[in-house]
Amino acid sequence: MIGRRGARRCRIIFPALSEFPIGLLLGTEEDWPSAFETLVARLGRVHGHTFTTERVTNEPFDLRARPRYALVIDRLAWWYDLPSEWLKKVALMDDVYLLNNPFTFQAMEKHSAYVAMMRLGLKVPETWMVPHKSPTPIQRFEYMASKFADVASKYNLPFDLDEIARRIGYPLYLKPFDGGQWVGVTRIGGPEELQAGYDESGQRLMHLQAAVEDFDVFVRSLSIGAETMPMHFNPDAPMHERYSVRHDFLTPELGREVVTISRLVNAFFRWEFNSCELIVKGGDAHPIDYANASPDVALTSLHYYFPWAIKALVKWCVFCCVKGRSMRINQNTRDYFAIGDREDLSYEEKLEVYRALADEYFEVAAYQEFCARHLAQFDEQALAYFGGDEFDRLLVATVRATFPAHEHEEMIARHRGLVGAWVNDQRVRA
């Protein structure tokens, strides 16, 4: 609990605990939390420890109260102040482990992520920021409106929007600097479309970003701790069809580059549950979106990849708790900039150093060894669950809650088939 009821039941000396409570701070999701809770309940003892889950509620809290959670998975605080401030409190005061650092949430407005990765030498498309079409009013200063109008005319210089666009090159994308879920993103083919889109943006602060046309593949990578899954992605398709099941759509070299970029972004900003979008053209990987406070882990979106995501989330949470991994609040940005600023290193050489820094942050080798030694039985437990009746009931309920009634039969069959294909593939590999 966020409130006082949770304060009386906990000691924060996690390495000595025999039971680790994991808190789920959720919005409206039911599919992945239900699957996560079921798999955690089936874990049994891991290296002498047991694990429980609880859904966190929002209520008043004493700043000196001791929370009872060892680790919290947050899917809500990006949008709401109360859970955001509670997370900051439990990280600073109580050493509760969080998968995403709440102190770098502001960087999840895309802009900070763009500029940081540009400095590190990643192939981010040409990007400009343009002033608000309609600057956001400051209500508490409304009585000084006339004076602010004078300031605006003095310092908000007129600019030629189309000239900026010509420097970037058409086509381009007009996109909110803090956007998510493709809201407000518009492909712009020429000056008239640009002016209309900018006029409609109103009080939203926007980027203009060069389009990467005629690309070879669009990749969306989901990263959970030390694991990353690059997936073939079609942003123009309906949500349930955007991820395609393709295993060899990237060369080994590009696959490593995509994983490295995703891991680099996450290590840099202290994010451990995030997705990254890249466009690959002519062998070059262009990251275009890599800051998602609540990455897509819906069953009806990920389908085939859903079991992998839930398994990875369980394993990373268990690893962090059992190994006593400390919450990383401070960033070591200078270590990355020291590499990015070097002119004697090629792009490929920088990537290798970044990969080493990121692998160190995520303790990749230790995580892999831990899973092999202490979670060896977990794969079979997960297979039994995702191939069994309990998960099938969750799948059916999720599909019925997501799609209109006339599509239920078709979509149930589709998702059963895709998850079943994952189960069969895992059994073959075993």
TORKOL-4160 file (C-alpha; in steps of 0.2 Angstrom, whole numbers, padded with zeros to 4 digits, m for minus):
430
<pt num="1" X="0000" Y="0000" Z="0000"/>
<pt num="2" X="0006" Y="0018" Z="m0003"/>
<pt num="3" X="m0004" Y="0023" Z="0013"/>
<pt num="4" X="m0001" Y="0021" Z="0031"/>
<pt num="5" X="m0009" Y="0003" Z="0031"/>
<pt num="6" X="0007" Y="m0003" Z="0023"/>
<pt num="7" X="0019" Y="0006" Z="0035"/>
<pt num="8" X="0016" Y="m0006" Z="0049"/>
<pt num="9" X="0021" Y="m0022" Z="0041"/>
<pt num="10" X="0039" Y="m0020" Z="0034"/>
<pt num="11" X="0057" Y="m0019" Z="0037"/>
<pt num="12" X="0068" Y="m0013" Z="0023"/>
<pt num="13" X="0083" Y="m0025" Z="0025"/>
<pt num="14" X="0080" Y="m0034" Z="0009"/>
<pt num="15" X="0095" Y="m0045" Z="0007"/>
<pt num="16" X="0090" Y="m0054" Z="0024"/>
<pt num="17" X="0072" Y="m0056" Z="0018"/>
<pt num="18" X="0066" Y="m0074" Z="0015"/>
<pt num="19" X="0051" Y="m0067" Z="0006"/>
<pt num="20" X="0051" Y="m0053" Z="m0007"/>
<pt num="21" X="0035" Y="m0043" Z="m0010"/>
<pt num="22" X="0033" Y="m0036" Z="m0027"/>
<pt num="23" X="0021" Y="m0022" Z="m0030"/>
<pt num="24" X="0012" Y="m0019" Z="m0046"/>
<pt num="25" X="0007" Y="0000" Z="m0049"/>
<pt num="26" X="m0005" Y="m0002" Z="m0063"/>
<pt num="27" X="m0018" Y="0007" Z="m0074"/>
<pt num="28" X="m0032" Y="m0002" Z="m0082"/>
<pt num="29" X="m0021" Y="m0018" Z="m0087"/>
<pt num="30" X="m0027" Y="m0035" Z="m0082"/>
<pt num="31" X="m0018" Y="m0047" Z="m0095"/>
<pt num="32" X="0000" Y="m0046" Z="m0091"/>
<pt num="33" X="m0002" Y="m0043" Z="m0072"/>
<pt num="34" X="m0013" Y="m0059" Z="m0071"/>
<pt num="35" X="0000" Y="m0069" Z="m0080"/>
<pt num="36" X="0014" Y="m0061" Z="m0070"/>
<pt num="37" X="0006" Y="m0065" Z="m0054"/>
<pt num="38" X="0002" Y="m0083" Z="m0059"/>
<pt num="39" X="0020" Y="m0086" Z="m0064"/>
<pt num="40" X="0027" Y="m0078" Z="m0048"/>
<pt num="41" X="0015" Y="m0089" Z="m0037"/>
<pt num="42" X="0022" Y="m0105" Z="m0046"/>
<pt num="43" X="0040" Y="m0101" Z="m0043"/>
<pt num="44" X="0042" Y="m0109" Z="m0027"/>
<pt num="45" X="0058" Y="m0105" Z="m0018"/>
<pt num="46" X="0072" Y="m0097" Z="m0027"/>
<pt num="47" X="0089" Y="m0098" Z="m0019"/>
<pt num="48" X="0080" Y="m0099" Z="m0002"/>
<pt num="49" X="0068" Y="m0085" Z="m0005"/>
<pt num="50" X="0050" Y="m0084" Z="m0009"/>
<pt num="51" X="0040" Y="m0071" Z="m0019"/>
<pt num="52" X="0023" Y="m0063" Z="m0017"/>
<pt num="53" X="0014" Y="m0050" Z="m0028"/>
<pt num="54" X="0002" Y="m0036" Z="m0023"/>
<pt num="55" X="m0007" Y="m0022" Z="m0033"/>
<pt num="56" X="m0002" Y="m0005" Z="m0026"/>
<pt num="57" X="m0016" Y="0007" Z="m0021"/>
<pt num="58" X="m0015" Y="0026" Z="m0021"/>
<pt num="59" X="m0019" Y="0034" Z="m0005"/>
<pt num="60" X="m0011" Y="0047" Z="0007"/>
<pt num="61" X="0006" Y="0042" Z="0014"/>
<pt num="62" X="0017" Y="0047" Z="0028"/>
<pt num="63" X="0034" Y="0052" Z="0021"/>
<pt num="64" X="0043" Y="0042" Z="0035"/>
<pt num="65" X="0032" Y="0026" Z="0032"/>
<pt num="66" X="0041" Y="0010" Z="0028"/>
<pt num="67" X="0034" Y="0002" Z="0012"/>
<pt num="68" X="0032" Y="m0017" Z="0012"/>
<pt num="69" X="0038" Y="m0019" Z="m0006"/>
<pt num="70" X="0056" Y="m0025" Z="m0011"/>
<pt num="71" X="0053" Y="m0020" Z="m0029"/>
<pt num="72" X="0039" Y="m0011" Z="m0038"/>
<pt num="73" X="0034" Y="m0012" Z="m0057"/>
<pt num="74" X="0027" Y="0005" Z="m0061"/>
<pt num="75" X="0015" Y="0008" Z="m0076"/>
<pt num="76" X="0006" Y="0023" Z="m0069"/>
<pt num="77" X="0017" Y="0036" Z="m0062"/>
<pt num="78" X="0021" Y="0044" Z="m0079"/>
<pt num="79" X="0003" Y="0051" Z="m0080"/>
<pt num="80" X="m0001" Y="0054" Z="m0061"/>
<pt num="81" X="0008" Y="0065" Z="m0048"/>
<pt num="82" X="0004" Y="0055" Z="m0033"/>
<pt num="83" X="0012" Y="0038" Z="m0038"/>
<pt num="84" X="0026" Y="0047" Z="m0046"/>
<pt num="85" X="0030" Y="0056" Z="m0029"/>
<pt num="86" X="0028" Y="0040" Z="m0019"/>
<pt num="87" X="0040" Y="0031" Z="m0030"/>
<pt num="88" X="0053" Y="0045" Z="m0028"/>
<pt num="89" X="0050" Y="0043" Z="m0009"/>
<pt num="90" X="0053" Y="0024" Z="m0008"/>
<pt num="91" X="0068" Y="0025" Z="m0020"/>
<pt num="92" X="0077" Y="0039" Z="m0010"/>
<pt num="93" X="0072" Y="0034" Z="0008"/>
<pt num="94" X="0068" Y="0016" Z="0008"/>
<pt num="95" X="0079" Y="0008" Z="m0006"/>
<pt num="96" X="0064" Y="0000" Z="m0015"/>
<pt num="97" X="0070" Y="m0006" Z="m0032"/>
<pt num="98" X="0061" Y="0002" Z="m0047"/>
<pt num="99" X="0063" Y="m0004" Z="m0065"/>
<pt num="100" X="0063" Y="0013" Z="m0071"/>
<pt num="101" X="0071" Y="0028" Z="m0063"/>
<pt num="102" X="0058" Y="0041" Z="m0058"/>
<pt num="103" X="0071" Y="0054" Z="m0058"/>
<pt num="104" X="0074" Y="0053" Z="m0077"/>
<pt num="105" X="0055" Y="0052" Z="m0081"/>
<pt num="106" X="0057" Y="0070" Z="m0089"/>
<pt num="107" X="0069" Y="0063" Z="m0102"/>
<pt num="108" X="0055" Y="0051" Z="m0107"/>
<pt num="109" X="0047" Y="0066" Z="m0116"/>
<pt num="110" X="0058" Y="0061" Z="m0131"/>
<pt num="111" X="0068" Y="0077" Z="m0133"/>
<pt num="112" X="0081" Y="0073" Z="m0120"/>
<pt num="113" X="0083" Y="0056" Z="m0127"/>
<pt num="114" X="0085" Y="0063" Z="m0144"/>
<pt num="115" X="0099" Y="0075" Z="m0139"/>
<pt num="116" X="0108" Y="0063" Z="m0128"/>
<pt num="117" X="0109" Y="0049" Z="m0141"/>
<pt num="118" X="0114" Y="0062" Z="m0155"/>
<pt num="119" X="0129" Y="0067" Z="m0144"/>
<pt num="120" X="0133" Y="0048" Z="m0142"/>
<pt num="121" X="0134" Y="0047" Z="m0161"/>
<pt num="122" X="0118" Y="0037" Z="m0165"/>
<pt num="123" X="0110" Y="0040" Z="m0182"/>
<pt num="124" X="0095" Y="0049" Z="m0176"/>
<pt num="125" X="0086" Y="0058" Z="m0191"/>
<pt num="126" X="0088" Y="0077" Z="m0193"/>
<pt num="127" X="0077" Y="0084" Z="m0180"/>
<pt num="128" X="0072" Y="0102" Z="m0176"/>
<pt num="129" X="0061" Y="0109" Z="m0162"/>
<pt num="130" X="0048" Y="0123" Z="m0166"/>
<pt num="131" X="0039" Y="0135" Z="m0154"/>
<pt num="132" X="0021" Y="0131" Z="m0149"/>
<pt num="133" X="0009" Y="0137" Z="m0161"/>
<pt num="134" X="m0001" Y="0143" Z="m0146"/>
<pt num="135" X="0010" Y="0145" Z="m0131"/>
<pt num="136" X="0003" Y="0138" Z="m0115"/>
<pt num="137" X="m0005" Y="0152" Z="m0104"/>
<pt num="138" X="0002" Y="0154" Z="m0087"/>
<pt num="139" X="m0014" Y="0156" Z="m0077"/>
<pt num="140" X="m0006" Y="0164" Z="m0061"/>
<pt num="141" X="0001" Y="0178" Z="m0071"/>
<pt num="142" X="m0015" Y="0182" Z="m0081"/>
<pt num="143" X="m0016" Y="0198" Z="m0072"/>
<pt num="144" X="0000" Y="0203" Z="m0081"/>
<pt num="145" X="m0006" Y="0198" Z="m0098"/>
<pt num="146" X="m0002" Y="0214" Z="m0106"/>
<pt num="147" X="0016" Y="0214" Z="m0100"/>
<pt num="148" X="0018" Y="0196" Z="m0106"/>
<pt num="149" X="0012" Y="0201" Z="m0123"/>
<pt num="150" X="0026" Y="0214" Z="m0124"/>
<pt num="151" X="0039" Y="0201" Z="m0118"/>
<pt num="152" X="0032" Y="0189" Z="m0131"/>
<pt num="153" X="0034" Y="0202" Z="m0145"/>
<pt num="154" X="0051" Y="0206" Z="m0140"/>
<pt num="155" X="0059" Y="0188" Z="m0137"/>
<pt num="156" X="0048" Y="0176" Z="m0147"/>
<pt num="157" X="0055" Y="0180" Z="m0164"/>
<pt num="158" X="0045" Y="0176" Z="m0180"/>
<pt num="159" X="0052" Y="0162" Z="m0190"/>
<pt num="160" X="0049" Y="0154" Z="m0207"/>
<pt num="161" X="0042" Y="0136" Z="m0204"/>
<pt num="162" X="0043" Y="0131" Z="m0222"/>
<pt num="163" X="0062" Y="0136" Z="m0222"/>
<pt num="164" X="0066" Y="0125" Z="m0208"/>
<pt num="165" X="0056" Y="0111" Z="m0217"/>
<pt num="166" X="0066" Y="0113" Z="m0233"/>
<pt num="167" X="0082" Y="0112" Z="m0223"/>
<pt num="168" X="0077" Y="0096" Z="m0216"/>
<pt num="169" X="0069" Y="0090" Z="m0232"/>
<pt num="170" X="0052" Y="0084" Z="m0236"/>
<pt num="171" X="0044" Y="0072" Z="m0232"/>
<pt num="172" X="0046" Y="0074" Z="m0214"/>
<pt num="173" X="0036" Y="0070" Z="m0198"/>
<pt num="174" X="0028" Y="0083" Z="m0186"/>
<pt num="175" X="0027" Y="0075" Z="m0169"/>
<pt num="176" X="0025" Y="0080" Z="m0151"/>
<pt num="177" X="0041" Y="0081" Z="m0141"/>
<pt num="178" X="0033" Y="0072" Z="m0127"/>
<pt num="179" X="0021" Y="0060" Z="m0137"/>
<pt num="180" X="0017" Y="0042" Z="m0135"/>
<pt num="181" X="0006" Y="0029" Z="m0144"/>
<pt num="182" X="0008" Y="0039" Z="m0160"/>
<pt num="183" X="m0004" Y="0052" Z="m0154"/>
<pt num="184" X="m0002" Y="0069" Z="m0164"/>
<pt num="185" X="0011" Y="0061" Z="m0176"/>
<pt num="186" X="0008" Y="0067" Z="m0194"/>
<pt num="187" X="0018" Y="0063" Z="m0210"/>
<pt num="188" X="0020" Y="0080" Z="m0219"/>
<pt num="189" X="0023" Y="0080" Z="m0238"/>
<pt num="190" X="0024" Y="0098" Z="m0242"/>
<pt num="191" X="0021" Y="0116" Z="m0236"/>
<pt num="192" X="0002" Y="0116" Z="m0235"/>
<pt num="193" X="0002" Y="0100" Z="m0225"/>
<pt num="194" X="0015" Y="0107" Z="m0213"/>
<pt num="195" X="0006" Y="0123" Z="m0210"/>
<pt num="196" X="m0011" Y="0114" Z="m0207"/>
<pt num="197" X="m0003" Y="0102" Z="m0195"/>
<pt num="198" X="0007" Y="0115" Z="m0186"/>
<pt num="199" X="m0009" Y="0126" Z="m0184"/>
<pt num="200" X="m0018" Y="0111" Z="m0177"/>
<pt num="201" X="m0004" Y="0107" Z="m0164"/>
<pt num="202" X="m0011" Y="0121" Z="m0153"/>
<pt num="203" X="m0002" Y="0121" Z="m0137"/>
<pt num="204" X="0008" Y="0106" Z="m0140"/>
<pt num="205" X="0027" Y="0108" Z="m0142"/>
<pt num="206" X="0032" Y="0099" Z="m0158"/>
<pt num="207" X="0048" Y="0092" Z="m0167"/>
<pt num="208" X="0050" Y="0092" Z="m0185"/>
<pt num="209" X="0060" Y="0076" Z="m0190"/>
<pt num="210" X="0066" Y="0070" Z="m0206"/>
<pt num="211" X="0057" Y="0054" Z="m0213"/>
<pt num="212" X="0067" Y="0039" Z="m0218"/>
<pt num="213" X="0058" Y="0034" Z="m0233"/>
<pt num="214" X="0058" Y="0017" Z="m0242"/>
<pt num="215" X="0066" Y="0009" Z="m0227"/>
<pt num="216" X="0070" Y="m0010" Z="m0227"/>
<pt num="217" X="0063" Y="m0014" Z="m0210"/>
<pt num="218" X="0054" Y="m0006" Z="m0195"/>
<pt num="219" X="0060" Y="m0013" Z="m0178"/>
<pt num="220" X="0053" Y="m0012" Z="m0161"/>
<pt num="221" X="0063" Y="m0019" Z="m0147"/>
<pt num="222" X="0056" Y="m0022" Z="m0130"/>
<pt num="223" X="0069" Y="m0022" Z="m0116"/>
<pt num="224" X="0066" Y="m0029" Z="m0099"/>
<pt num="225" X="0082" Y="m0029" Z="m0088"/>
<pt num="226" X="0096" Y="m0038" Z="m0096"/>
<pt num="227" X="0085" Y="m0045" Z="m0110"/>
<pt num="228" X="0080" Y="m0037" Z="m0127"/>
<pt num="229" X="0068" Y="m0044" Z="m0140"/>
<pt num="230" X="0069" Y="m0035" Z="m0157"/>
<pt num="231" X="0052" Y="m0038" Z="m0166"/>
<pt num="232" X="0047" Y="m0034" Z="m0184"/>
<pt num="233" X="0034" Y="m0020" Z="m0183"/>
<pt num="234" X="0022" Y="m0011" Z="m0195"/>
<pt num="235" X="0016" Y="0005" Z="m0187"/>
<pt num="236" X="0002" Y="0007" Z="m0200"/>
<pt num="237" X="m0007" Y="m0010" Z="m0196"/>
<pt num="238" X="m0020" Y="m0012" Z="m0183"/>
<pt num="239" X="m0013" Y="m0014" Z="m0166"/>
<pt num="240" X="m0015" Y="m0033" Z="m0165"/>
<pt num="241" X="m0006" Y="m0035" Z="m0182"/>
<pt num="242" X="0009" Y="m0023" Z="m0179"/>
<pt num="243" X="0021" Y="m0036" Z="m0173"/>
<pt num="244" X="0025" Y="m0050" Z="m0186"/>
<pt num="245" X="0033" Y="m0066" Z="m0181"/>
<pt num="246" X="0049" Y="m0066" Z="m0190"/>
<pt num="247" X="0065" Y="m0073" Z="m0183"/>
<pt num="248" X="0079" Y="m0069" Z="m0195"/>
<pt num="249" X="0073" Y="m0052" Z="m0202"/>
<pt num="250" X="0090" Y="m0044" Z="m0196"/>
<pt num="251" X="0107" Y="m0049" Z="m0200"/>
<pt num="252" X="0118" Y="m0055" Z="m0185"/>
<pt num="253" X="0127" Y="m0038" Z="m0186"/>
<pt num="254" X="0111" Y="m0027" Z="m0187"/>
<pt num="255" X="0103" Y="m0038" Z="m0173"/>
<pt num="256" X="0118" Y="m0034" Z="m0162"/>
<pt num="257" X="0117" Y="m0016" Z="m0166"/>
<pt num="258" X="0099" Y="m0015" Z="m0162"/>
<pt num="259" X="0101" Y="m0024" Z="m0146"/>
<pt num="260" X="0116" Y="m0013" Z="m0141"/>
<pt num="261" X="0106" Y="0003" Z="m0145"/>
<pt num="262" X="0092" Y="m0002" Z="m0135"/>
<pt num="263" X="0103" Y="m0007" Z="m0120"/>
<pt num="264" X="0113" Y="0009" Z="m0122"/>
<pt num="265" X="0098" Y="0020" Z="m0120"/>
<pt num="266" X="0091" Y="0010" Z="m0105"/>
<pt num="267" X="0108" Y="0010" Z="m0096"/>
<pt num="268" X="0111" Y="0028" Z="m0099"/>
<pt num="269" X="0094" Y="0034" Z="m0092"/>
<pt num="270" X="0092" Y="0020" Z="m0079"/>
<pt num="271" X="0077" Y="0012" Z="m0088"/>
<pt num="272" X="0074" Y="m0007" Z="m0086"/>
<pt num="273" X="0057" Y="m0008" Z="m0094"/>
<pt num="274" X="0056" Y="0001" Z="m0110"/>
<pt num="275" X="0054" Y="m0001" Z="m0129"/>
<pt num="276" X="0064" Y="0007" Z="m0143"/>
<pt num="277" X="0059" Y="0010" Z="m0161"/>
<pt num="278" X="0072" Y="0010" Z="m0175"/>
<pt num="279" X="0071" Y="0011" Z="m0194"/>
<pt num="280" X="0084" Y="0001" Z="m0204"/>
<pt num="281" X="0089" Y="0007" Z="m0221"/>
<pt num="282" X="0103" Y="0002" Z="m0232"/>
<pt num="283" X="0112" Y="m0006" Z="m0217"/>
<pt num="284" X="0110" Y="0009" Z="m0206"/>
<pt num="285" X="0099" Y="0009" Z="m0190"/>
<pt num="286" X="0090" Y="0025" Z="m0186"/>
<pt num="287" X="0083" Y="0026" Z="m0169"/>
<pt num="288" X="0067" Y="0037" Z="m0169"/>
<pt num="289" X="0058" Y="0033" Z="m0153"/>
<pt num="290" X="0066" Y="0026" Z="m0137"/>
<pt num="291" X="0057" Y="0033" Z="m0122"/>
<pt num="292" X="0042" Y="0024" Z="m0116"/>
<pt num="293" X="0037" Y="0024" Z="m0098"/>
<pt num="294" X="0024" Y="0010" Z="m0101"/>
<pt num="295" X="0030" Y="0000" Z="m0115"/>
<pt num="296" X="0017" Y="m0011" Z="m0124"/>
<pt num="297" X="0015" Y="m0028" Z="m0116"/>
<pt num="298" X="m0003" Y="m0032" Z="m0120"/>
<pt num="299" X="m0007" Y="m0050" Z="m0124"/>
<pt num="300" X="m0017" Y="m0044" Z="m0140"/>
<pt num="301" X="m0002" Y="m0034" Z="m0146"/>
<pt num="302" X="0012" Y="m0045" Z="m0142"/>
<pt num="303" X="0003" Y="m0062" Z="m0145"/>
<pt num="304" X="0018" Y="m0074" Z="m0149"/>
<pt num="305" X="0030" Y="m0063" Z="m0139"/>
<pt num="306" X="0019" Y="m0061" Z="m0124"/>
<pt num="307" X="0026" Y="m0076" Z="m0115"/>
<pt num="308" X="0044" Y="m0071" Z="m0117"/>
<pt num="309" X="0040" Y="m0054" Z="m0110"/>
<pt num="310" X="0031" Y="m0060" Z="m0095"/>
<pt num="311" X="0045" Y="m0073" Z="m0092"/>
<pt num="312" X="0059" Y="m0059" Z="m0094"/>
<pt num="313" X="0049" Y="m0048" Z="m0082"/>
<pt num="314" X="0048" Y="m0062" Z="m0068"/>
<pt num="315" X="0066" Y="m0067" Z="m0070"/>
<pt num="316" X="0073" Y="m0049" Z="m0069"/>
<pt num="317" X="0062" Y="m0045" Z="m0054"/>
<pt num="318" X="0068" Y="m0061" Z="m0045"/>
<pt num="319" X="0086" Y="m0057" Z="m0050"/>
<pt num="320" X="0086" Y="m0040" Z="m0043"/>
<pt num="321" X="0078" Y="m0045" Z="m0027"/>
<pt num="322" X="0089" Y="m0060" Z="m0023"/>
<pt num="323" X="0105" Y="m0052" Z="m0028"/>
<pt num="324" X="0101" Y="m0036" Z="m0018"/>
<pt num="325" X="0103" Y="m0025" Z="m0033"/>
<pt num="326" X="0104" Y="m0007" Z="m0028"/>
<pt num="327" X="0092" Y="0006" Z="m0035"/>
<pt num="328" X="0103" Y="0017" Z="m0047"/>
<pt num="329" X="0097" Y="0035" Z="m0044"/>
<pt num="330" X="0112" Y="0044" Z="m0051"/>
<pt num="331" X="0117" Y="0043" Z="m0070"/>
<pt num="332" X="0135" Y="0041" Z="m0076"/>
<pt num="333" X="0132" Y="0051" Z="m0091"/>
<pt num="334" X="0150" Y="0057" Z="m0092"/>
<pt num="335" X="0156" Y="0040" Z="m0095"/>
<pt num="336" X="0146" Y="0039" Z="m0111"/>
<pt num="337" X="0150" Y="0057" Z="m0116"/>
<pt num="338" X="0168" Y="0053" Z="m0114"/>
<pt num="339" X="0166" Y="0040" Z="m0128"/>
<pt num="340" X="0154" Y="0050" Z="m0139"/>
<pt num="341" X="0165" Y="0065" Z="m0139"/>
<pt num="342" X="0180" Y="0056" Z="m0146"/>
<pt num="343" X="0184" Y="0059" Z="m0164"/>
<pt num="344" X="0197" Y="0045" Z="m0165"/>
<pt num="345" X="0183" Y="0031" Z="m0163"/>
<pt num="346" X="0172" Y="0025" Z="m0177"/>
<pt num="347" X="0153" Y="0023" Z="m0175"/>
<pt num="348" X="0156" Y="0004" Z="m0173"/>
<pt num="349" X="0170" Y="0006" Z="m0160"/>
<pt num="350" X="0159" Y="0017" Z="m0150"/>
<pt num="351" X="0145" Y="0005" Z="m0150"/>
<pt num="352" X="0156" Y="m0009" Z="m0143"/>
<pt num="353" X="0162" Y="0002" Z="m0129"/>
<pt num="354" X="0144" Y="0007" Z="m0125"/>
<pt num="355" X="0139" Y="m0011" Z="m0125"/>
<pt num="356" X="0152" Y="m0015" Z="m0112"/>
<pt num="357" X="0146" Y="0000" Z="m0101"/>
<pt num="358" X="0128" Y="m0006" Z="m0103"/>
<pt num="359" X="0131" Y="m0024" Z="m0100"/>
<pt num="360" X="0140" Y="m0019" Z="m0084"/>
<pt num="361" X="0126" Y="m0009" Z="m0078"/>
<pt num="362" X="0113" Y="m0023" Z="m0082"/>
<pt num="363" X="0125" Y="m0036" Z="m0074"/>
<pt num="364" X="0122" Y="m0047" Z="m0090"/>
<pt num="365" X="0134" Y="m0061" Z="m0086"/>
<pt num="366" X="0128" Y="m0062" Z="m0068"/>
<pt num="367" X="0110" Y="m0062" Z="m0073"/>
<pt num="368" X="0113" Y="m0076" Z="m0086"/>
<pt num="369" X="0122" Y="m0086" Z="m0073"/>
<pt num="370" X="0109" Y="m0083" Z="m0060"/>
<pt num="371" X="0095" Y="m0089" Z="m0072"/>
<pt num="372" X="0105" Y="m0104" Z="m0077"/>
<pt num="373" X="0108" Y="m0109" Z="m0058"/>
<pt num="374" X="0092" Y="m0104" Z="m0049"/>
<pt num="375" X="0079" Y="m0103" Z="m0062"/>
<pt num="376" X="0082" Y="m0118" Z="m0072"/>
<pt num="377" X="0065" Y="m0125" Z="m0069"/>
<pt num="378" X="0056" Y="m0109" Z="m0073"/>
<pt num="379" X="0056" Y="m0112" Z="m0092"/>
<pt num="380" X="0046" Y="m0128" Z="m0089"/>
<pt num="381" X="0034" Y="m0120" Z="m0077"/>
<pt num="382" X="0031" Y="m0106" Z="m0090"/>
<pt num="383" X="0028" Y="m0118" Z="m0104"/>
<pt num="384" X="0015" Y="m0128" Z="m0093"/>
<pt num="385" X="0006" Y="m0111" Z="m0089"/>
<pt num="386" X="0006" Y="m0104" Z="m0107"/>
<pt num="387" X="0001" Y="m0120" Z="m0114"/>
<pt num="388" X="m0012" Y="m0124" Z="m0101"/>
<pt num="389" X="m0031" Y="m0120" Z="m0098"/>
<pt num="390" X="m0028" Y="m0107" Z="m0085"/>
<pt num="391" X="m0019" Y="m0095" Z="m0097"/>
<pt num="392" X="m0031" Y="m0100" Z="m0111"/>
<pt num="393" X="m0045" Y="m0093" Z="m0100"/>
<pt num="394" X="m0035" Y="m0077" Z="m0098"/>
<pt num="395" X="m0033" Y="m0076" Z="m0116"/>
<pt num="396" X="m0051" Y="m0078" Z="m0120"/>
<pt num="397" X="m0056" Y="m0065" Z="m0107"/>
<pt num="398" X="m0043" Y="m0053" Z="m0114"/>
<pt num="399" X="m0049" Y="m0055" Z="m0132"/>
<pt num="400" X="m0067" Y="m0053" Z="m0127"/>
<pt num="401" X="m0063" Y="m0037" Z="m0117"/>
<pt num="402" X="m0053" Y="m0030" Z="m0132"/>
<pt num="403" X="m0062" Y="m0034" Z="m0148"/>
<pt num="404" X="m0080" Y="m0031" Z="m0153"/>
<pt num="405" X="m0091" Y="m0046" Z="m0151"/>
<pt num="406" X="m0092" Y="m0051" Z="m0170"/>
<pt num="407" X="m0073" Y="m0053" Z="m0170"/>
<pt num="408" X="m0072" Y="m0064" Z="m0154"/>
<pt num="409" X="m0071" Y="m0081" Z="m0163"/>
<pt num="410" X="m0058" Y="m0075" Z="m0176"/>
<pt num="411" X="m0047" Y="m0066" Z="m0163"/>
<pt num="412" X="m0048" Y="m0080" Z="m0150"/>
<pt num="413" X="m0042" Y="m0093" Z="m0164"/>
<pt num="414" X="m0029" Y="m0081" Z="m0170"/>
<pt num="415" X="m0021" Y="m0078" Z="m0153"/>
<pt num="416" X="m0022" Y="m0096" Z="m0147"/>
<pt num="417" X="m0013" Y="m0100" Z="m0163"/>
<pt num="418" X="0001" Y="m0087" Z="m0161"/>
<pt num="419" X="0004" Y="m0091" Z="m0142"/>
<pt num="420" X="0003" Y="m0110" Z="m0146"/>
<pt num="421" X="0016" Y="m0107" Z="m0160"/>
<pt num="422" X="0028" Y="m0100" Z="m0146"/>
<pt num="423" X="0025" Y="m0115" Z="m0135"/>
<pt num="424" X="0029" Y="m0127" Z="m0149"/>
<pt num="425" X="0044" Y="m0117" Z="m0154"/>
<pt num="426" X="0051" Y="m0118" Z="m0136"/>
<pt num="427" X="0048" Y="m0136" Z="m0134"/>
<pt num="428" X="0057" Y="m0140" Z="m0150"/>
<pt num="429" X="0072" Y="m0129" Z="m0144"/>
<pt num="430" X="0072" Y="m0138" Z="m0127"/>
